[in-house]
Amino acid sequence: MELRTELVTRVIRDPRAGFEPTTSRVETRWDPLTGQTARVLLDVDPLLPAADLDLAALAAQTRPGCPFCPDRIETATPRFVGDGFGDGRIQAGRAVLFPNLLPYAAYASVCVYDAELHHLPLAGMTPRLVADNLRAQVAFVRAAQRQDPAAAWASINGNHLLPAGSSVFHPHTQGACHPVPTNTQAQLAGLAPDRVRAYLDLERAAGQRYIAATGQVHWLAAFAPVGPGEVRGLVPGAAGLADLADELIEELGTGIARTMHTYAELGLHSCNLAIYGAPTGSADHWLMLRMVCRANLAPLYRSEVTYLERLHAEAATDISPEVLAARARRCF
């Protein structure tokens, strides 16, 4: 296993420099864990500029009619059918979980961090809010899999704000239990445990991208990211989401909140997250978390997802993983 890179240099006559010959560089990196390639653009202006959009004003604009706010959540959100789901919803602290109206999976959930917090910027996320949300999602996974053991492939996911793909402004996560894994779930579940350990050892020895350990969970910036600002959490103490002990849920809550604070420090306000698990009881599998930041909301804003990401499965980012890790360490 190695940290493999290939640097390509080009020269163009750039009008921004009076058409003088100008050099720029792009680095191809191979993910030592999966083999997937990514491109890190050097010597470029920021692809994700900070935005000055007033999110509080947008929150006020989207609050009327929001189904996740306190005056509507009881009447505008659905309930589960079957045993194990209580009265059809699951609560943990301020978090409220209920079925997703869209059938993304055999069992699909939505979990609101707090019905009162229609506006919850990344900088305002707390370990307690995240851990309680995760606790409700893990209870959902356990209930769904008791009811239907065939729905063995579980994940917890997040689209924080509209650029990340959310159709509702009010911050929430989504859970899924399904008989068939997603492509990435299958890829990660197929990795030999020794390979994941070797990857962690390699990054800890290199040091540049290793962020911190919050106990059992290891946090690092991806060497070859799948999107801008990719942070990974490696969880050796659990194979599937139903296996997550309470102390690991607390650790994940802390790390997710601190990663969100890192994105906020970078001037960003939108992100995605996914926690991938193998079926419960899988031997020696490591649960894995991935987070990436997304473009900011702005008039005529540019999405950072292009043909490269969608159709070539290859990210192009100007956020150096090494710089990202250095910024994240301050938040951790």
LUMTIRO-18089 format. One record per residue (C-alpha): residue number from 1; x, y, z. Coordinates in steps of 0.25 Angstrom, whole numbers, padded with zeros to 4 digits, m for minus. Example, Ala and Ser with C-alpha at 12.3 -4.5 7.8 and 13.67 -1.06 7.14 Angstrom:
2
NODE   nr      X      Y      Z
NODE    1   0049  m0018   0031
NODE    2   0055  m0004   0029
***
This chain:
332
NODE   nr      X      Y      Z
NODE    1   0000   0000   0000
NODE    2   0005   0014  m0004
NODE    3   0002   0028  m0005
NODE    4   0003   0030  m0020
NODE    5   0002   0043  m0028
NODE    6   0005   0048  m0042
NODE    7   0007   0063  m0044
NODE    8   0004   0069  m0058
NODE    9   0009   0083  m0062
NODE   10   0003   0091  m0073
NODE   11   0006   0105  m0079
NODE   12  m0004   0114  m0085
NODE   13  m0004   0129  m0089
NODE   14  m0014   0134  m0078
NODE   15  m0021   0147  m0081
NODE   16  m0021   0150  m0066
NODE   17  m0006   0151  m0067
NODE   18  m0006   0160  m0079
NODE   19  m0005   0147  m0088
NODE   20   0009   0144  m0082
NODE   21   0012   0129  m0081
NODE   22   0006   0124  m0068
NODE   23   0008   0110  m0062
NODE   24  m0002   0102  m0054
NODE   25  m0002   0088  m0048
NODE   26  m0012   0077  m0045
NODE   27  m0009   0065  m0037
NODE   28  m0015   0051  m0039
NODE   29  m0016   0043  m0026
NODE   30  m0019   0029  m0024
NODE   31  m0028   0025  m0011
NODE   32  m0019   0015  m0004
NODE   33  m0032   0009   0002
NODE   34  m0041   0007  m0011
NODE   35  m0032   0010  m0023
NODE   36  m0041   0021  m0027
NODE   37  m0034   0034  m0033
NODE   38  m0036   0048  m0030
NODE   39  m0030   0061  m0036
NODE   40  m0025   0072  m0027
NODE   41  m0024   0085  m0034
NODE   42  m0012   0094  m0030
NODE   43  m0010   0109  m0034
NODE   44  m0025   0112  m0036
NODE   45  m0035   0122  m0030
NODE   46  m0044   0116  m0020
NODE   47  m0055   0107  m0027
NODE   48  m0064   0109  m0015
NODE   49  m0063   0123  m0011
NODE   50  m0069   0128   0002
NODE   51  m0083   0133   0001
NODE   52  m0090   0145   0007
NODE   53  m0104   0141   0006
NODE   54  m0112   0143   0019
NODE   55  m0116   0129   0023
NODE   56  m0124   0134   0035
NODE   57  m0133   0142   0025
NODE   58  m0134   0130   0016
NODE   59  m0138   0122   0028
NODE   60  m0149   0132   0032
NODE   61  m0154   0131   0017
NODE   62  m0155   0116   0017
NODE   63  m0161   0115   0031
NODE   64  m0175   0117   0028
NODE   65  m0181   0103   0024
NODE   66  m0168   0095   0028
NODE   67  m0173   0081   0032
NODE   68  m0162   0079   0042
NODE   69  m0165   0092   0051
NODE   70  m0172   0090   0064
NODE   71  m0186   0095   0060
NODE   72  m0186   0084   0048
NODE   73  m0177   0073   0051
NODE   74  m0188   0065   0059
NODE   75  m0198   0066   0047
NODE   76  m0190   0068   0035
NODE   77  m0180   0056   0036
NODE   78  m0183   0041   0035
NODE   79  m0182   0030   0045
NODE   80  m0177   0016   0044
NODE   81  m0185   0003   0044
NODE   82  m0182  m0009   0052
NODE   83  m0175  m0013   0065
NODE   84  m0163  m0007   0070
NODE   85  m0166   0008   0066
NODE   86  m0173   0012   0078
NODE   87  m0185   0021   0074
NODE   88  m0179   0022   0060
NODE   89  m0168   0031   0063
NODE   90  m0155   0031   0070
NODE   91  m0149   0041   0080
NODE   92  m0136   0043   0086
NODE   93  m0133   0056   0093
NODE   94  m0138   0067   0084
NODE   95  m0137   0058   0071
NODE   96  m0150   0053   0065
NODE   97  m0150   0042   0055
NODE   98  m0161   0038   0045
NODE   99  m0163   0031   0032
NODE  100  m0158   0037   0019
NODE  101  m0169   0040   0010
NODE  102  m0160   0036  m0002
NODE  103  m0157   0021  m0003
NODE  104  m0142   0022  m0004
NODE  105  m0141   0009   0003
NODE  106  m0150  m0003   0008
NODE  107  m0149   0005   0021
NODE  108  m0145   0020   0020
NODE  109  m0145   0030   0031
NODE  110  m0144   0045   0034
NODE  111  m0138   0050   0047
NODE  112  m0139   0065   0050
NODE  113  m0128   0070   0060
NODE  114  m0138   0079   0067
NODE  115  m0152   0083   0063
NODE  116  m0149   0097   0069
NODE  117  m0136   0099   0061
NODE  118  m0141   0102   0046
NODE  119  m0128   0110   0045
NODE  120  m0116   0102   0049
NODE  121  m0103   0106   0043
NODE  122  m0091   0097   0042
NODE  123  m0084   0106   0053
NODE  124  m0096   0104   0062
NODE  125  m0096   0089   0062
NODE  126  m0093   0082   0075
NODE  127  m0088   0068   0079
NODE  128  m0101   0066   0087
NODE  129  m0110   0070   0075
NODE  130  m0103   0060   0066
NODE  131  m0101   0049   0076
NODE  132  m0116   0049   0079
NODE  133  m0120   0049   0064
NODE  134  m0110   0037   0062
NODE  135  m0116   0030   0074
NODE  136  m0130   0031   0068
NODE  137  m0125   0026   0055
NODE  138  m0118   0014   0061
NODE  139  m0131   0011   0069
NODE  140  m0138   0012   0055
NODE  141  m0128   0002   0049
NODE  142  m0130  m0008   0060
NODE  143  m0145  m0007   0059
NODE  144  m0146  m0008   0044
NODE  145  m0136  m0020   0044
NODE  146  m0144  m0027   0055
NODE  147  m0156  m0025   0047
NODE  148  m0149  m0030   0034
NODE  149  m0136  m0036   0035
NODE  150  m0134  m0036   0020
NODE  151  m0133  m0021   0021
NODE  152  m0118  m0023   0025
NODE  153  m0111  m0012   0018
NODE  154  m0113   0001   0027
NODE  155  m0107   0015   0026
NODE  156  m0109   0028   0032
NODE  157  m0108   0040   0023
NODE  158  m0109   0055   0022
NODE  159  m0112   0066   0012
NODE  160  m0109   0079   0020
NODE  161  m0116   0090   0013
NODE  162  m0121   0091  m0002
NODE  163  m0107   0091  m0009
NODE  164  m0105   0077  m0002
NODE  165  m0118   0072  m0008
NODE  166  m0128   0075   0003
NODE  167  m0142   0078  m0002
NODE  168  m0145   0084   0012
NODE  169  m0137   0095   0019
NODE  170  m0139   0090   0033
NODE  171  m0127   0082   0036
NODE  172  m0129   0067   0037
NODE  173  m0122   0053   0034
NODE  174  m0128   0042   0026
NODE  175  m0126   0027   0029
NODE  176  m0128   0015   0020
NODE  177  m0129   0000   0022
NODE  178  m0130  m0008   0009
NODE  179  m0128  m0023   0005
NODE  180  m0118  m0018  m0006
NODE  181  m0105  m0010  m0003
NODE  182  m0102   0003  m0010
NODE  183  m0090   0002  m0019
NODE  184  m0081   0009  m0009
NODE  185  m0086   0000   0002
NODE  186  m0083  m0012  m0006
NODE  187  m0069  m0007  m0009
NODE  188  m0066  m0003   0005
NODE  189  m0072  m0016   0011
NODE  190  m0063  m0024   0001
NODE  191  m0050  m0018   0007
NODE  192  m0041  m0028   0015
NODE  193  m0040  m0023   0029
NODE  194  m0025  m0024   0028
NODE  195  m0026  m0014   0017
NODE  196  m0033  m0004   0025
NODE  197  m0023  m0006   0037
NODE  198  m0012  m0004   0027
NODE  199  m0018   0009   0022
NODE  200  m0020   0015   0036
NODE  201  m0006   0011   0039
NODE  202   0000   0017   0026
NODE  203  m0008   0031   0029
NODE  204  m0004   0031   0044
NODE  205   0011   0029   0040
NODE  206   0010   0040   0029
NODE  207   0003   0049   0039
NODE  208  m0001   0060   0029
NODE  209  m0015   0056   0028
NODE  210  m0018   0049   0041
NODE  211  m0026   0058   0049
NODE  212  m0029   0052   0063
NODE  213  m0035   0040   0070
NODE  214  m0047   0043   0079
NODE  215  m0045   0030   0086
NODE  216  m0048   0018   0077
NODE  217  m0051   0026   0065
NODE  218  m0040   0031   0056
NODE  219  m0042   0044   0048
NODE  220  m0034   0047   0035
NODE  221  m0035   0056   0023
NODE  222  m0036   0047   0010
NODE  223  m0023   0046   0002
NODE  224  m0031   0045  m0011
NODE  225  m0044   0051  m0007
NODE  226  m0058   0047  m0013
NODE  227  m0062   0062  m0012
NODE  228  m0057   0075  m0007
NODE  229  m0052   0074   0008
NODE  230  m0054   0060   0010
NODE  231  m0053   0055   0024
NODE  232  m0053   0041   0028
NODE  233  m0056   0034   0041
NODE  234  m0052   0019   0043
NODE  235  m0059   0012   0054
NODE  236  m0053  m0001   0058
NODE  237  m0062  m0004   0069
NODE  238  m0075  m0007   0060
NODE  239  m0078  m0014   0047
NODE  240  m0092  m0010   0045
NODE  241  m0100   0002   0050
NODE  242  m0108  m0007   0059
NODE  243  m0095  m0011   0066
NODE  244  m0092   0003   0070
NODE  245  m0090   0004   0085
NODE  246  m0094   0017   0092
NODE  247  m0080   0022   0094
NODE  248  m0077   0021   0079
NODE  249  m0090   0028   0076
NODE  250  m0085   0040   0085
NODE  251  m0071   0039   0078
NODE  252  m0077   0040   0065
NODE  253  m0086   0052   0069
NODE  254  m0074   0059   0074
NODE  255  m0066   0057   0061
NODE  256  m0077   0060   0052
NODE  257  m0080   0073   0059
NODE  258  m0065   0077   0059
NODE  259  m0064   0074   0044
NODE  260  m0076   0083   0042
NODE  261  m0069   0094   0050
NODE  262  m0057   0092   0041
NODE  263  m0065   0094   0029
NODE  264  m0071   0107   0035
NODE  265  m0057   0112   0037
NODE  266  m0054   0110   0023
NODE  267  m0066   0119   0020
NODE  268  m0075   0108   0015
NODE  269  m0089   0105   0020
NODE  270  m0094   0092   0013
NODE  271  m0089   0078   0014
NODE  272  m0092   0063   0012
NODE  273  m0090   0051   0021
NODE  274  m0091   0036   0020
NODE  275  m0089   0025   0030
NODE  276  m0087   0012   0024
NODE  277  m0089  m0001   0031
NODE  278  m0088  m0016   0027
NODE  279  m0099  m0025   0031
NODE  280  m0100  m0027   0046
NODE  281  m0090  m0037   0051
NODE  282  m0081  m0037   0039
NODE  283  m0067  m0042   0044
NODE  284  m0057  m0031   0046
NODE  285  m0063  m0021   0037
NODE  286  m0060  m0006   0041
NODE  287  m0071   0004   0040
NODE  288  m0067   0016   0032
NODE  289  m0072   0031   0031
NODE  290  m0070   0040   0020
NODE  291  m0073   0055   0020
NODE  292  m0071   0065   0008
NODE  293  m0074   0080   0007
NODE  294  m0083   0086  m0004
NODE  295  m0084   0099  m0011
NODE  296  m0090   0111  m0004
NODE  297  m0104   0116  m0007
NODE  298  m0103   0129  m0015
NODE  299  m0111   0135  m0027
NODE  300  m0107   0127  m0039
NODE  301  m0098   0119  m0031
NODE  302  m0089   0108  m0037
NODE  303  m0090   0094  m0032
NODE  304  m0077   0087  m0030
NODE  305  m0083   0074  m0036
NODE  306  m0079   0073  m0050
NODE  307  m0077   0063  m0061
NODE  308  m0065   0058  m0054
NODE  309  m0072   0054  m0041
NODE  310  m0085   0050  m0048
NODE  311  m0081   0042  m0060
NODE  312  m0066   0039  m0057
NODE  313  m0067   0036  m0042
NODE  314  m0055   0045  m0040
NODE  315  m0054   0057  m0031
NODE  316  m0047   0070  m0035
NODE  317  m0044   0079  m0023
NODE  318  m0035   0091  m0020
NODE  319  m0036   0088  m0005
NODE  320  m0023   0081  m0001
NODE  321  m0025   0069   0008
NODE  322  m0013   0074   0016
NODE  323  m0018   0088   0018
NODE  324  m0032   0082   0022
NODE  325  m0026   0073   0033
NODE  326  m0018   0085   0039
NODE  327  m0031   0093   0040
NODE  328  m0039   0081   0045
NODE  329  m0028   0078   0056
NODE  330  m0031   0092   0062
NODE  331  m0046   0089   0063
NODE  332  m0043   0075   0069
***
